[in-house]
Amino acid sequence: FAREGDYNKPQYFNTVNEVLSAPDFSAKVAPGSRYRLVGNANAFNFTSDNQGRVYIAITTSEYPERLAFPMLQVIIERFTEQYGPKSLTVKEGGLNKKSKQMFAAIVKEYDDPAQKDKVAAVQAKVEDVKLTMQSNIDGMLRNIDKTEKIESDTQQLQDQAKLFDTQATTLKKKEQWKSRKLTLLII
């Protein structure tokens, strides 16, 4: 099942046919074993069952392998439940229309790894927490800069206040002496 509008559909079909028609494919692919062929953009994840049916999920190469094979397991279970014996005798492409909805539902279910995969969900939460923490740290650093500026301004004000106090005391003493001298002159 390829999504509607997927321009790579013929390429997928040809690649799958190449893999399946390899001379030693049946001998090398044991039923129930898992295989993943990774290319630049896509990964071919496949397995087979005891009846010789091969199940392939073509994903992006970044799609987690830990989800591709559980998806294939769901496909196997639902497909064999609905089309089991019939799938062994039907001609090529004979179940395409009938199975299209089933495959579409499974693909939709596994489309977003974060929705399906607990590890990806935890990783998404960790990323969210990391962003929040980074934002908090940036805010704290800005607050530290502001606090240092306020401390510097406070120190300058204290220095100016001391200078003012010293000058005021000196002026007061000067004025007191002036007043005493004037008083002594008058007497």
C-alpha positions as a printed Julia matrix, in Angstrom:
187×3 Matrix{Float64}:
   0.0     0.0    0.0
   1.51    3.34  -1.06
  -0.04    6.63  -0.13
  -2.06    8.48  -2.71
   0.13   10.86  -4.68
   3.38    9.13  -3.7
   5.54    9.7   -6.77
   7.93    6.9   -5.7
   5.27    4.18  -5.95
   6.66    2.63  -9.2
  10.19    2.74  -7.78
   9.03    0.97  -4.61
   7.25   -1.67  -6.69
  10.35   -2.3   -8.82
  12.66   -2.47  -5.79
  10.35   -4.89  -4.0
  10.17   -7.08  -7.11
  13.98   -7.08  -7.37
  14.34   -8.15  -3.75
  11.65  -10.83  -4.0
  12.99  -12.25  -7.28
  16.57  -12.55  -6.03
  17.69  -16.14  -6.68
  18.48  -16.98  -3.07
  15.75  -14.86  -1.42
  13.66  -17.8   -0.2
  16.71  -19.6    1.14
  18.04  -16.6    3.03
  14.79  -15.24   4.44
  13.66  -17.44   7.29
  10.0   -17.19   8.34
   9.52  -14.82  11.26
  12.95  -13.21  10.95
  13.28   -9.46  10.51
  15.22   -7.65   7.8
  15.88   -3.97   7.21
  17.53   -2.59   4.07
  18.37    1.08   4.53
  18.99    3.44   1.62
  19.6     7.19   1.5
  15.97    8.18   1.95
  14.04    4.97   2.6
  14.23    1.75   4.54
  12.68   -1.55   3.44
  11.55   -3.44   6.54
  10.35   -6.96   5.83
   9.57  -10.34   7.28
   7.85  -13.5    6.08
   5.54  -16.12   7.5
   5.47  -19.93   7.3
   3.2   -19.86   4.24
   5.76  -17.89   2.21
   3.98  -14.54   2.37
   6.38  -11.62   2.59
   5.32   -8.45   4.42
   7.17   -5.25   3.58
   6.9    -1.8    5.11
   8.74    0.96   3.27
   9.54    3.82   5.63
  11.84    6.8    5.67
  15.32    5.81   6.76
  14.86    7.89   9.95
  11.69    6.01  10.94
  12.47    3.99  14.1
  13.07    0.3   13.47
  11.51   -0.39  16.87
   8.18    0.76  15.36
   8.5    -0.65  11.85
   8.41   -4.27  12.96
   5.54   -3.92  15.44
   3.66   -2.27  12.57
   4.48   -5.26  10.36
   3.25   -7.57  13.13
  -0.09   -5.73  13.2
  -0.26   -5.99   9.41
   0.41   -9.74   9.57
  -2.22  -10.3   12.24
  -4.95   -8.27  10.53
  -4.11   -9.49   7.02
  -4.05  -13.18   7.92
  -7.24  -12.75   9.96
  -9.11  -11.2    7.03
  -7.47  -12.78   3.98
  -5.38  -15.7    5.28
  -6.0   -18.72   3.01
  -7.39  -16.6    0.18
  -4.12  -14.66  -0.05
  -2.26  -17.83  -1.0
  -4.4   -18.53  -4.09
  -5.39  -15.08  -5.34
  -3.65  -13.64  -8.39
  -1.18  -10.75  -8.05
  -2.95   -7.53  -7.04
  -6.22   -9.37  -6.39
  -6.53   -8.07  -2.82
  -5.33   -4.51  -3.45
  -8.77   -2.85  -3.33
 -10.07   -5.02  -0.52
  -7.06   -4.55   1.75
  -6.44   -0.87   0.97
  -8.55    0.45   3.88
  -6.96   -1.95   6.34
  -3.44   -0.91   5.3
  -4.39    2.79   5.33
  -5.69    2.48   8.9
  -2.5     0.77  10.09
  -0.26    3.28   8.29
  -2.22    6.16   9.83
  -1.91    4.56  13.27
   1.9     4.33  12.92
   2.44    7.52  10.9
   3.63    9.72  13.77
   6.28    7.95  15.85
   5.74   10.29  18.8
   2.1     9.23  18.99
   2.82    5.49  18.81
   6.21    5.1   20.36
   6.63    5.61  24.09
  10.37    6.15  23.67
   9.75    8.85  21.07
   7.09   10.39  23.31
   9.54   10.47  26.21
  12.22   11.92  23.91
   9.77   14.61  22.79
   9.01   15.42  26.44
  12.73   15.52  27.23
  13.28   17.92  24.31
  10.41   20.07  25.59
  11.89   20.08  29.1
  15.33   20.9   27.67
  13.87   23.89  25.8
  12.06   25.05  28.93
  15.19   24.66  31.04
  17.27   26.52  28.44
  14.72   29.31  28.47
  14.8    29.37  32.28
  18.61   29.42  32.32
  18.65   32.26  29.77
  16.2    34.16  31.98
  18.34   33.51  35.06
  21.46   34.73  33.25
  19.62   37.91  32.22
  18.5    38.34  35.83
  22.08   37.86  37.05
  23.26   40.54  34.6
  20.52   42.87  35.84
  21.37   42.08  39.47
  25.05   42.85  38.84
  24.06   46.16  37.21
  21.82   46.99  40.18
  24.63   46.09  42.6
  27.04   48.31  40.66
  24.54   51.18  40.66
  23.91   50.67  44.39
  27.65   50.78  45.1
  27.97   54.01  43.11
  25.06   55.53  45.04
  26.63   54.47  48.36
  29.97   56.02  47.33
  28.19   59.23  46.29
  26.22   59.22  49.55
  29.47   58.9   51.57
  31.03   61.72  49.57
  27.93   63.86  50.11
  27.95   63.06  53.84
  31.66   63.92  54.09
  31.17   67.17  52.18
  28.08   68.04  54.24
  29.96   67.4   57.49
  32.9    69.51  56.29
  30.56   72.31  55.22
  28.69   72.1   58.54
  31.95   72.42  60.49
  33.04   75.34  58.31
  29.75   77.11  58.88
  29.93   76.41  62.61
  33.41   77.96  62.77
  32.25   80.87  60.73
  29.33   81.37  63.09
  31.59   81.13  66.16
  34.07   83.6   64.69
  31.24   86.01  63.96
  29.91   85.55  67.49
  33.37   86.2   68.94
  33.76   89.32  66.85
  30.45   90.67  68.01
  31.17   90.1   71.67
